[in-house]
């Protein structure tokens, strides 16, 4: 231990005598370690940290599978069957997303919540912060007027009032008693602000309600039950549920997966890819630092030789160099931890909503330990080359040549190999960034099927207490249309149940009059949309055939529908759908099937994702199929950002208790749908830029050192007639040969990297020739620039001064 302390003290004194070198080394290493620390902070918070529930590994989600594809949700009948008949779970609970307008406590505000079963927090194991959770009796009709508040809502809207328990709040005009406040962990994810009991209505208890999958079902495994056993039990229970139902659903089944997969499944691959990318950046930084230390060791080779001649062993010298590397590594680690903490905050701000925002992501003990291990590992990695080079140096030749033997022969090969390696790694990163840039550009060029400029959208939910009948709902939407059209700058107004690219989908089976009934399990489906007459005008969706909805399509008139052109292509090939009557597998009221005659065909819109093709859609007029919740779209000749206040005023003039929610331009909706691609592209581009810079520094350093070592050779060449351009070509050629070799070696690494990126790419292949060619040109150009400066300096050296010195 005493020897170790002594070595560290000597290392500190040695590095302090060369502050510029030490600062450059620590900063270079700090950038690489900081990037790793920042990305690992996200990996730790999202992938490694346990979910904020009791015994989270025992929690699973149960979901319906259709044709083997997991839906992520389940139907009421499936939930009840799992709750009552499963032998694999100690508890089964449900959650259904909802929302409401909070009034009576300041300005009306739309808040996000969920309807849950009374045992939901017992199953997940989250105790209340104050008060109590729901009971199972509060799911029964007539007992549901209670509410749980999130900690954030309680503190923000109600000022952390300790007397809130037992008081009533108005949520969608319904007085609900506050029975508890839930901690922040209960709101994960998404960011829920309240919970109400999910009402077990007669329709909910109908055993035929296997359709309508919209429930998130969470279960806790019994002790000793494996995931495979639970999955098999879910399949068995689903078969029993299908036997109870009137419908035959041979293509329907059920499955079980860890609850963590629901939350972090889509984030796992992107985060691990980013961690791999910053790992490559750190390797490049280590290669650069190893080159710096090799150059320094070469300069100290005579000193080392003298010490060995005086009796110092090779082990003692290697131990001293290792101590210096460890000091640099710890300095780089401390710098990296500071940079990582700052970068992690920036990354969290950039993270798209589609990647889970775990509560409390920050630098913790695991991140500090990771950073320490990376720092020491990096120190050993970049310190290995100079230590081994010093050990292999021959004592007699080093003393005879004054250190030039180590610098000029053995060290040159090692330094060139390191530069080749970092060039190859940089090339792989540039390829990855280039592929994502090309993919993102392809994604941006996709036509969503609607207008995105000068268009504004917001959500509006009508409370059932004041809009309980269809006539009142239809009248409100008509009045709102007139009110919004009167706002200066507004040219068109529309509404739809689920804004395009918003992800909301209601898929239902259908039949066409005159066609034979499909076999069980072979039913065709379409996404159902309810719109106001002006929706297609407001969104710029073209009419392909027939007519659009108008004011004559009201309640009591003949029911009509519109089809998207994709629906026509898929379900009405080679025939005219106009005049066909379509009946949906949906009873809005008992005994009444939803149906309508096709009167028009409109262009296709992408509702789910720009990566996905448009799905078949059927549209109903809101006057004939009134819904209390719509997304309102407004076309304007003005800047959409200036219309917010006027639109809110127009809504509150109709009903002071209503508040528009999520008011945003449609361009932001489209941008949000590409947020994950933008996030990955931005980060990989930044990492590849850092890698290119480090590679350029490495090439510059090696070429500069090579010029220093070859001064006599260059002087002789110029003395016997070599021109300055000959010298420049000689030196730049060496740099380009290094870069070219790195590109060839990097092809192998790039091929592996590209294959890993395949699932993130859109519109291009993993081995896109244009990207590979462009990356090669970029790297060769960087190498040329990095080699040109030392080459120019060498060409300006007077031969006589060099030869006189020698």
ZAMARGU-4260 file (C-alpha; in steps of 0.2 Angstrom, whole numbers, plus 5000, padded with zeros to 4 digits):
<rodrens>
0) 5000/5000/5000 | 5014/5012/5004 | 5022/5009/4987 | 5005/5012/4979 | 5003/5029/4988
5) 5021/5033/4984 | 5018/5030/4965 | 5002/5040/4965 | 5011/5055/4974 | 5025/5054/4961
10) 5012/5053/4947 | 5004/5068/4953 | 5020/5078/4954 | 5025/5072/4936 | 5008/5077/4929
15) 5008/5094/4938 | 5025/5098/4929 | 5016/5097/4912 | 4999/5105/4915 | 4995/5107/4897
20) 4997/5089/4893 | 4987/5084/4909 | 4973/5096/4905 | 4971/5090/4887 | 4972/5071/4893
25) 4959/5074/4907 | 4947/5084/4896 | 4948/5071/4881 | 4944/5057/4893 | 4931/5067/4902
30) 4921/5070/4886 | 4921/5051/4883 | 4917/5046/4901 | 4904/5060/4902 | 4894/5054/4887
35) 4895/5036/4894 | 4889/5043/4911 | 4875/5052/4904 | 4868/5038/4893 | 4870/5026/4907
40) 4860/5037/4918 | 4845/5035/4906 | 4849/5016/4904 | 4849/5014/4923 | 4834/5025/4926
45) 4823/5016/4912 | 4830/4999/4910 | 4838/4994/4927 | 4829/5003/4941 | 4815/4993/4947
50) 4797/4999/4944 | 4790/5010/4958 | 4779/4996/4964 | 4780/4982/4978 | 4789/4967/4971
55) 4788/4973/4953 | 4795/4957/4946 | 4779/4948/4951 | 4769/4960/4941 | 4763/4956/4924
60) 4751/4963/4911 | 4737/4952/4903 | 4732/4956/4885 | 4722/4949/4871 | 4731/4942/4856
65) 4723/4943/4839 | 4731/4931/4826 | 4746/4929/4838 | 4748/4948/4839 | 4748/4956/4856
70) 4736/4971/4858 | 4742/4977/4875 | 4725/4978/4881 | 4710/4967/4885 | 4691/4967/4885
75) 4679/4968/4900 | 4674/4950/4898 | 4693/4945/4897 | 4697/4954/4913 | 4682/4946/4922
80) 4687/4929/4916 | 4705/4932/4922 | 4700/4939/4939 | 4687/4925/4943 | 4695/4909/4934
85) 4713/4911/4934 | 4724/4900/4946 | 4740/4909/4942 | 4737/4926/4950 | 4735/4932/4967
90) 4726/4948/4961 | 4720/4955/4944 | 4716/4973/4942 | 4711/4985/4928 | 4715/5003/4922
95) 4706/5013/4908 | 4713/5030/4903 | 4701/5044/4905 | 4700/5063/4907 | 4690/5076/4915
100) 4687/5095/4917 | 4691/5101/4935 | 4680/5116/4940 | 4676/5125/4956 | 4694/5127/4961
105) 4700/5141/4949 | 4700/5141/4930 | 4693/5126/4922 | 4707/5113/4918 | 4707/5097/4909
110) 4716/5084/4918 | 4722/5066/4914 | 4716/5052/4924 | 4711/5033/4925 | 4697/5023/4930
115) 4703/5008/4940 | 4696/4993/4949 | 4695/4994/4968 | 4710/4983/4971 | 4722/4991/4958
120) 4734/4999/4971 | 4733/4983/4982 | 4739/4973/4967 | 4752/4985/4962 | 4757/4988/4980
125) 4757/5007/4981 | 4750/5014/4997 | 4742/5031/4998 | 4752/5046/5004 | 4736/5052/5013
130) 4719/5044/5016 | 4714/5028/5008 | 4713/5019/4992 | 4696/5013/4984 | 4687/4997/4990
135) 4679/4984/4978 | 4662/4990/4982 | 4666/5007/4975 | 4666/5000/4957 | 4647/4996/4959
140) 4635/5008/4951 | 4630/5022/4963 | 4645/5020/4973 | 4658/5028/4961 | 4658/5046/4966
145) 4675/5046/4975 | 4692/5051/4968 | 4710/5049/4972 | 4722/5064/4968 | 4740/5063/4963
150) 4753/5071/4974 | 4757/5083/4960 | 4739/5089/4958 | 4736/5090/4976 | 4752/5101/4978
155) 4750/5111/4963 | 4731/5114/4961 | 4726/5113/4980 | 4742/5120/4988 | 4745/5103/4998
160) 4730/5107/5008 | 4730/5094/5023 | 4711/5096/5024 | 4707/5090/5007 | 4702/5073/5013
165) 4683/5072/5014 | 4680/5087/5003 | 4672/5086/4986 | 4679/5092/4970 | 4669/5095/4953
170) 4675/5084/4940 | 4665/5085/4924 | 4651/5093/4935 | 4651/5077/4946 | 4654/5080/4964
175) 4667/5067/4970 | 4674/5065/4987 | 4692/5065/4989 | 4697/5049/4999 | 4715/5049/4996
180) 4731/5057/4989 | 4743/5045/4980 | 4762/5047/4980 | 4772/5052/4964 | 4776/5034/4961
185) 4758/5030/4958 | 4757/5041/4943 | 4770/5031/4933 | 4766/5030/4918 | 4759/5040/4911
190) 4758/5056/4921 | 4741/5053/4929 | 4733/5067/4940 | 4718/5058/4947 | 4709/5041/4948
195) 4691/5036/4949 | 4683/5019/4951 | 4679/5010/4935 | 4660/5007/4935 | 4655/4989/4934
200) 4640/4993/4923 | 4628/4979/4916 | 4636/4981/4899 | 4653/4978/4908 | 4646/4962/4916
205) 4640/4956/4899 | 4649/4939/4895 | 4648/4944/4877 | 4659/4959/4879 | 4675/4951/4872
210) 4676/4964/4859 | 4681/4982/4863 | 4698/4979/4870 | 4703/4995/4879 | 4707/4990/4897
215) 4725/4989/4904 | 4725/4973/4915 | 4738/4971/4928 | 4741/4955/4938 | 4752/4949/4952
220) 4759/4931/4950 | 4756/4919/4965 | 4772/4913/4974 | 4781/4900/4963 | 4771/4903/4947
225) 4783/4906/4932 | 4779/4917/4918 | 4777/4903/4906 | 4764/4894/4918 | 4754/4911/4919
230) 4754/4913/4900 | 4747/4895/4898 | 4734/4898/4911 | 4729/4914/4903 | 4726/4905/4886
235) 4716/4892/4896 | 4705/4905/4904 | 4702/4914/4887 | 4696/4898/4880 | 4683/4897/4894
240) 4678/4916/4891 | 4675/4912/4872 | 4664/4897/4877 | 4653/4909/4887 | 4652/4922/4873
245) 4640/4922/4859 | 4654/4925/4846 | 4666/4912/4840 | 4683/4920/4840 | 4695/4906/4834
250) 4709/4919/4831 | 4708/4927/4848 | 4719/4921/4863 | 4728/4929/4878 | 4745/4931/4884
255) 4755/4937/4899 | 4771/4948/4899 | 4781/4957/4912 | 4774/4973/4917 | 4791/4981/4914
260) 4790/4977/4895 | 4774/4987/4893 | 4783/5002/4900 | 4801/5001/4893 | 4800/4988/4879
265) 4801/5001/4865 | 4815/5011/4874 | 4827/4996/4877 | 4835/4994/4859 | 4837/5013/4856
270) 4845/5016/4874 | 4857/5001/4872 | 4862/5007/4854 | 4866/5024/4861 | 4876/5016/4876
275) 4886/5006/4863 | 4889/5022/4852 | 4896/5031/4867 | 4906/5016/4871 | 4914/5018/4854
280) 4917/5036/4857 | 4926/5032/4874 | 4937/5019/4865 | 4942/5032/4852 | 4946/5044/4866
285) 4957/5031/4875 | 4966/5028/4858 | 4970/5046/4857 | 4976/5047/4875 | 4986/5031/4872
290) 4995/5040/4858 | 4998/5055/4868 | 5006/5044/4882 | 5016/5035/4869 | 5023/5051/4862
295) 5027/5057/4880 | 5035/5040/4884 | 5046/5041/4869 | 5052/5058/4875 | 5056/5051/4892
300) 5064/5035/4885 | 5081/5041/4889 | 5076/5044/4907 | 5068/5027/4908 | 5084/5019/4901
305) 5095/5028/4913 | 5084/5023/4927 | 5085/5005/4921 | 5104/5006/4920 | 5104/5012/4938
310) 5095/4996/4943 | 5076/5000/4942 | 5066/4985/4936 | 5054/4985/4921 | 5040/4981/4933
315) 5044/4997/4943 | 5044/5008/4928 | 5027/5000/4922 | 5020/5003/4939 | 5024/5021/4938
320) 5017/5023/4921 | 5001/5014/4927 | 5000/5026/4942 | 5000/5041/4930 | 4987/5033/4920
325) 4976/5030/4935 | 4978/5048/4940 | 4973/5054/4923 | 4958/5041/4923 | 4951/5047/4940
330) 4953/5065/4934 | 4944/5061/4918 | 4931/5051/4928 | 4927/5066/4939 | 4926/5078/4924
335) 4915/5065/4916 | 4904/5064/4930 | 4901/5083/4930 | 4898/5083/4912 | 4887/5068/4913
340) 4876/5076/4926 | 4873/5091/4915 | 4871/5080/4899 | 4859/5069/4907 | 4847/5083/4912
345) 4848/5089/4894 | 4845/5072/4887 | 4829/5070/4898 | 4823/5087/4891 | 4825/5080/4874
350) 4818/5062/4877 | 4802/5060/4867 | 4786/5055/4876 | 4786/5038/4868 | 4801/5034/4878
355) 4796/5031/4897 | 4800/5045/4908 | 4804/5036/4924 | 4802/5046/4940 | 4818/5053/4948
360) 4830/5049/4934 | 4847/5056/4941 | 4865/5052/4945 | 4864/5039/4959 | 4876/5026/4967
365) 4875/5014/4952 | 4879/5028/4940 | 4894/5034/4951 | 4900/5016/4952 | 4898/5013/4933
370) 4908/5029/4930 | 4922/5024/4942 | 4924/5007/4934 | 4924/5015/4917 | 4937/5027/4922
375) 4949/5014/4929 | 4946/5003/4915 | 4950/5017/4903 | 4965/5021/4912 | 4972/5003/4911
380) 4967/5003/4893 | 4976/5019/4887 | 4990/5016/4899 | 4994/4998/4892 | 5002/5003/4876
385) 5016/5015/4883 | 5019/5003/4897 | 5022/4988/4886 | 5032/4999/4874 | 5043/5004/4888
390) 5045/4986/4893 | 5050/4980/4876 | 5063/4995/4873 | 5081/4989/4872 | 5092/4998/4884
395) 5108/4999/4874 | 5099/5005/4858 | 5089/5018/4868 | 5104/5025/4876 | 5114/5025/4860
400) 5100/5033/4849 | 5095/5046/4863 | 5077/5039/4863 | 5074/5040/4844 | 5074/5021/4843
405) 5059/5019/4854 | 5051/5034/4846 | 5055/5030/4828 | 5053/5012/4826 | 5043/5002/4839
410) 5032/5017/4844 | 5027/5021/4826 | 5019/5005/4823 | 5009/5006/4839 | 5004/5024/4836
415) 4998/5020/4818 | 4988/5005/4824 | 4979/5015/4837 | 4975/5029/4824 | 4969/5015/4812
420) 4958/5008/4826 | 4950/5025/4830 | 4947/5029/4812 | 4938/5012/4810 | 4927/5016/4825
425) 4924/5033/4819 | 4919/5027/4802 | 4906/5015/4810 | 4898/5029/4820 | 4897/5040/4805
430) 4889/5026/4795 | 4876/5024/4809 | 4873/5043/4810 | 4871/5044/4791 | 4859/5030/4790
435) 4848/5038/4804 | 4849/5055/4795 | 4844/5047/4778 | 4830/5037/4787 | 4824/5053/4796
440) 4824/5063/4780 | 4813/5049/4772 | 4801/5049/4786 | 4799/5068/4785 | 4795/5066/4767
445) 4780/5055/4770 | 4763/5063/4766 | 4752/5061/4781 | 4737/5064/4771 | 4732/5080/4779
450) 4737/5098/4780 | 4750/5102/4793 | 4753/5121/4791 | 4742/5134/4798 | 4731/5121/4807
455) 4728/5121/4826 | 4720/5106/4836 | 4713/5104/4854 | 4703/5092/4863 | 4686/5095/4871
460) 4676/5084/4883 | 4658/5087/4887 | 4652/5081/4904 | 4639/5068/4904 | 4629/5078/4918
465) 4625/5092/4906 | 4627/5083/4889 | 4618/5067/4893 | 4607/5065/4878 | 4612/5064/4859
470) 4602/5079/4854 | 4611/5091/4866 | 4628/5084/4861 | 4625/5086/4843 | 4618/5104/4845
475) 4634/5109/4855 | 4646/5103/4841 | 4636/5113/4828 | 4636/5128/4839 | 4654/5127/4842
480) 4657/5126/4824 | 4648/5142/4821 | 4657/5150/4836 | 4674/5145/4830 | 4671/5150/4812
485) 4667/5168/4818 | 4685/5170/4825 | 4695/5181/4814 | 4707/5172/4804 | 4698/5155/4805
490) 4694/5148/4788 | 4687/5130/4792 | 4683/5120/4808 | 4681/5102/4810 | 4681/5088/4824
495) 4686/5070/4825 | 4687/5057/4838 | 4706/5055/4838 | 4717/5067/4830 | 4728/5060/4815
500) 4744/5053/4822 | 4737/5054/4839 | 4737/5035/4841 | 4719/5034/4846 | 4710/5019/4837
505) 4693/5011/4838 | 4694/4996/4827 | 4677/4986/4824 | 4671/4972/4813 | 4658/4976/4799
510) 4647/4967/4786 | 4641/4974/4769 | 4623/4971/4765 | 4621/4958/4751 | 4637/4949/4755
515) 4637/4932/4763 | 4641/4932/4782 | 4660/4929/4785 | 4666/4914/4794 | 4669/4916/4813
520) 4687/4923/4814 | 4687/4929/4796 | 4678/4945/4800 | 4684/4961/4791 | 4688/4976/4802
525) 4689/4995/4799 | 4694/5009/4811 | 4679/5019/4815 | 4680/5038/4815 | 4666/5051/4820
530) 4668/5068/4812 | 4659/5085/4810 | 4654/5090/4792 | 4669/5103/4791 | 4683/5091/4796
535) 4689/5086/4779 | 4689/5104/4773 | 4699/5110/4789 | 4712/5096/4787 | 4714/5098/4768
540) 4708/5079/4765 | 4703/5078/4747 | 4686/5070/4741 | 4689/5056/4729 | 4671/5051/4725
545) 4653/5055/4729 | 4650/5069/4742 | 4656/5075/4760 | 4644/5076/4775 | 4633/5091/4776
550) 4620/5099/4788 | 4607/5088/4780 | 4615/5072/4788 | 4607/5075/4805 | 4598/5064/4818
555) 4583/5056/4810 | 4589/5057/4792 | 4595/5042/4783 | 4612/5036/4791 | 4627/5039/4780
560) 4645/5035/4780 | 4661/5040/4771 | 4675/5028/4767 | 4694/5031/4765 | 4702/5026/4749
565) 4712/5013/4758 | 4696/5005/4764 | 4689/5005/4746 | 4705/4997/4739 | 4705/4984/4753
570) 4687/4980/4755 | 4679/4985/4739 | 4691/4980/4725 | 4685/4982/4707 | 4668/4989/4713
575) 4660/5006/4717 | 4656/5007/4735 | 4644/5022/4733 | 4627/5016/4738 | 4633/5001/4748
580) 4626/4999/4766 | 4638/4994/4779 | 4634/4988/4796 | 4646/4988/4811 | 4648/4975/4824
585) 4644/4988/4837 | 4628/4991/4846 | 4628/5009/4853 | 4612/5005/4861 | 4604/4988/4866
590) 4598/4980/4850 | 4603/4994/4838 | 4618/4991/4826 | 4627/5006/4820 | 4626/5006/4801
595) 4625/5018/4786 | 4625/5020/4767 | 4641/5025/4758 | 4640/5042/4751 | 4658/5047/4747
600) 4676/5042/4747 | 4690/5053/4754 | 4709/5053/4754 | 4718/5042/4766 | 4726/5049/4782
605) 4739/5041/4794 | 4732/5040/4811 | 4744/5029/4820 | 4762/5032/4814 | 4771/5039/4799
610) 4780/5023/4797 | 4764/5013/4795 | 4753/5013/4780 | 4736/5021/4782 | 4723/5009/4788
615) 4705/5007/4781 | 4693/5019/4789 | 4675/5022/4790 | 4668/5040/4795 | 4651/5043/4803
620) 4644/5061/4805 | 4643/5067/4823 | 4625/5072/4822 | 4620/5054/4818 | 4633/5046/4830
625) 4636/5059/4844 | 4651/5057/4855 | 4655/5068/4870 | 4674/5069/4866 | 4681/5076/4850
630) 4698/5083/4844 | 4694/5100/4836 | 4704/5106/4821 | 4705/5124/4815 | 4712/5130/4799
635) 4718/5148/4799 | 4727/5161/4788 | 4736/5167/4804 | 4750/5160/4814 | 4742/5146/4824
640) 4752/5151/4839 | 4742/5168/4840 | 4725/5160/4840 | 4725/5151/4857 | 4717/5164/4868
645) 4703/5168/4855 | 4699/5149/4853 | 4698/5147/4872 | 4687/5162/4873 | 4675/5155/4860
650) 4674/5139/4870 | 4670/5147/4886 | 4657/5159/4879 | 4647/5143/4874 | 4650/5135/4891
655) 4661/5143/4905 | 4664/5126/4913 | 4673/5119/4898 | 4692/5121/4894 | 4701/5116/4878
660) 4715/5103/4882 | 4732/5101/4873 | 4730/5116/4862 | 4744/5114/4849 | 4748/5116/4830
665) 4746/5101/4819 | 4764/5103/4814 | 4768/5099/4832 | 4758/5084/4832 | 4767/5078/4816
670) 4784/5082/4824 | 4779/5073/4840 | 4776/5057/4830 | 4794/5058/4824 | 4801/5063/4841
675) 4810/5046/4844 | 4818/5046/4827 | 4823/5064/4829 | 4831/5060/4847 | 4841/5045/4840
680) 4847/5055/4825 | 4852/5070/4835 | 4862/5060/4848 | 4871/5048/4835 | 4875/5063/4824
685) 4883/5072/4839 | 4892/5056/4845 | 4899/5054/4827 | 4904/5072/4826 | 4914/5070/4842
690) 4921/5053/4835 | 4927/5062/4819 | 4935/5076/4829 | 4944/5064/4840 | 4950/5054/4825
695) 4956/5070/4816 | 4966/5075/4832 | 4973/5057/4832 | 4978/5058/4814 | 4985/5076/4816
700) 4995/5070/4831 | 5003/5055/4823 | 5007/5064/4807 | 5014/5079/4817 | 5025/5067/4828
705) 5030/5058/4812 | 5036/5074/4804 | 5046/5078/4820 | 5054/5061/4819 | 5058/5062/4800
710) 5065/5080/4800 | 5082/5074/4794 | 5074/5063/4781 | 5064/5078/4774 | 5079/5090/4775
715) 5089/5077/4764 | 5075/5075/4752 | 5073/5094/4750 | 5092/5096/4749 | 5093/5084/4734
720) 5079/5092/4724 | 5062/5087/4732 | 5050/5102/4730 | 5038/5108/4744 | 5023/5100/4735
725) 5033/5083/4735 | 5035/5084/4754 | 5016/5089/4756 | 5011/5074/4745 | 5022/5062/4755
730) 5016/5067/4772 | 4997/5069/4767 | 4998/5053/4758 | 5004/5044/4774 | 4989/5052/4783
735) 4977/5046/4769 | 4984/5029/4769 | 4980/5028/4788 | 4963/5034/4785 | 4960/5023/4770
740) 4965/5007/4780 | 4954/5013/4794 | 4939/5014/4782 | 4942/4997/4776 | 4943/4989/4793
745) 4929/5000/4799 | 4918/4992/4785 | 4917/4976/4796 | 4911/4986/4812 | 4900/4997/4801
750) 4891/4981/4794 | 4887/4975/4812 | 4882/4992/4818 | 4870/4994/4803 | 4862/4978/4805
755) 4858/4983/4823 | 4850/4999/4817 | 4839/4990/4804 | 4823/4991/4815 | 4825/5009/4818
760) 4827/5013/4799 | 4813/5019/4787 | 4814/5019/4769 | 4832/5013/4767 | 4842/4997/4769
765) 4855/4994/4782 | 4868/4994/4769 | 4863/5009/4759 | 4877/5012/4746 | 4875/5031/4746
770) 4877/5032/4765 | 4893/5021/4765 | 4901/5031/4751 | 4897/5048/4759 | 4904/5042/4776
775) 4920/5037/4767 | 4922/5054/4758 | 4919/5063/4775 | 4932/5053/4784 | 4945/5054/4770
780) 4941/5073/4769 | 4944/5075/4788 | 4960/5065/4787 | 4966/5076/4773 | 4963/5092/4783
785) 4971/5084/4798 | 4987/5079/4788 | 4988/5095/4778 | 4994/5107/4792 | 5009/5096/4798
790) 5013/5093/4780 | 5013/5112/4776 | 5024/5115/4791 | 5036/5102/4786 | 5037/5109/4768
795) 5042/5127/4775 | 5057/5120/4785 | 5074/5126/4778 | 5084/5110/4773 | 5100/5119/4779
800) 5094/5122/4797 | 5089/5104/4799 | 5105/5097/4792 | 5116/5109/4802 | 5106/5103/4818
805) 5109/5085/4814
</rodrens>
